[in-house]
Amino acid sequence: MAEDANAVKPIENTGIKHDSQKIKFSLIPKGVLRDVVCVLTDGGKRYGDDNWQRVPNARQRYFDAASRHLDSWWSGEHVDPDSGRSHLAHVIANAMFLLWLEKNGTQEK
């Protein structure tokens, strides 16, 4: 029996989205990004938003800061006494600054 060309075709139950080759922000572990954003927000309140981009000798200073926080964490101190935030969240924030500096050609030593 031939199909009627004018017949209404049923809508499929499954949609299509061509995103299999796109980056997946959902791979960021749940519950940790907020801690980093809290550190960044605190820094913005204390120094001004995006102040970190204008700090002289930023590459060395943010490396030193990340290293101090990582050393404190490694030594068993999980919360920074100055900010009340996770040392590891500070490490990640400082590493993000370093990555931004690298990507934007600020590579002074």
C-alpha positions as CSV (number, residue, x, y, z in Angstrom):
1,M,0.0,0.0,0.0
2,A,1.4,3.4,-1.0
3,E,2.0,6.1,1.6
4,D,-0.2,9.2,1.3
5,A,2.2,12.1,0.5
6,N,-0.1,14.5,2.4
7,A,-0.3,12.4,5.5
8,V,0.9,14.1,8.8
9,K,4.1,12.4,9.9
10,P,4.5,11.8,13.7
11,I,7.1,13.9,15.5
12,E,10.0,11.9,16.7
13,N,10.4,11.6,20.5
14,T,14.2,12.4,20.4
15,G,15.6,15.7,19.3
16,I,18.9,16.2,17.7
17,K,21.7,18.6,18.7
18,H,25.0,18.5,16.9
19,D,27.3,19.1,19.8
20,S,29.3,15.9,20.3
21,Q,32.5,17.6,19.2
22,K,32.1,20.7,21.4
23,I,33.8,21.3,24.7
24,K,32.0,20.1,27.8
25,F,31.8,22.5,30.7
26,S,29.8,19.8,32.5
27,L,33.1,18.0,33.1
28,I,34.0,20.6,35.8
29,P,33.5,18.7,39.0
30,K,30.3,19.8,40.7
31,G,30.6,22.1,43.7
32,V,34.1,23.4,43.2
33,L,33.7,26.2,40.7
34,R,31.7,28.2,43.3
35,D,34.7,28.1,45.7
36,V,36.9,29.6,43.0
37,V,34.4,32.3,42.1
38,C,34.1,33.2,45.8
39,V,37.8,33.8,45.9
40,L,37.6,35.9,42.7
41,T,34.7,37.8,44.1
42,D,36.5,38.5,47.4
43,G,39.5,39.7,45.4
44,G,37.3,42.0,43.4
45,K,35.8,43.6,46.5
46,R,39.2,44.0,48.1
47,Y,41.3,45.2,45.1
48,G,38.7,46.0,42.4
49,D,37.5,43.8,39.6
50,D,40.2,42.8,37.1
51,N,42.9,44.6,39.2
52,W,45.0,41.4,38.9
53,Q,45.5,42.2,35.2
54,R,47.4,45.4,36.1
55,V,49.7,44.1,38.9
56,P,53.4,44.7,38.1
57,N,55.5,41.5,37.8
58,A,52.2,39.6,37.8
59,R,53.6,36.3,36.5
60,Q,56.1,35.9,39.3
61,R,53.7,37.2,42.0
62,Y,50.8,35.0,41.1
63,F,53.1,32.0,40.8
64,D,54.4,32.8,44.3
65,A,50.9,33.2,45.6
66,A,49.7,29.9,44.1
67,S,52.8,28.2,45.5
68,R,52.3,29.6,49.0
69,H,48.6,28.5,49.0
70,L,49.6,25.0,47.7
71,D,52.3,24.7,50.3
72,S,49.9,25.7,53.1
73,W,47.4,23.1,51.9
74,W,50.2,20.4,51.5
75,S,51.2,21.2,55.1
76,G,47.7,20.4,56.3
77,E,46.1,23.8,56.5
78,H,43.0,23.6,54.3
79,V,41.5,27.0,54.9
80,D,43.3,30.3,54.4
81,P,43.1,32.1,57.7
82,D,43.0,35.5,56.0
83,S,40.1,34.9,53.6
84,G,38.4,31.9,55.2
85,R,38.4,30.2,51.8
86,S,40.0,27.0,50.6
87,H,43.7,27.2,49.9
88,L,43.1,25.1,46.8
89,A,40.5,27.6,45.5
90,H,43.2,30.2,45.8
91,V,45.6,28.0,43.9
92,I,43.1,27.6,41.1
93,A,42.3,31.3,41.0
94,N,46.0,32.2,40.8
95,A,46.6,29.5,38.1
96,M,43.7,31.0,36.1
97,F,45.5,34.4,36.3
98,L,48.7,32.8,35.1
99,L,46.9,31.1,32.2
100,W,45.3,34.4,31.2
101,L,48.7,36.1,31.3
102,E,50.2,33.4,29.2
103,K,47.4,33.5,26.6
104,N,47.5,37.3,26.4
105,G,51.2,37.5,25.9
106,T,52.2,38.8,29.4
107,Q,55.2,36.7,30.0
108,E,57.7,38.8,31.9
109,K,60.1,37.0,34.1
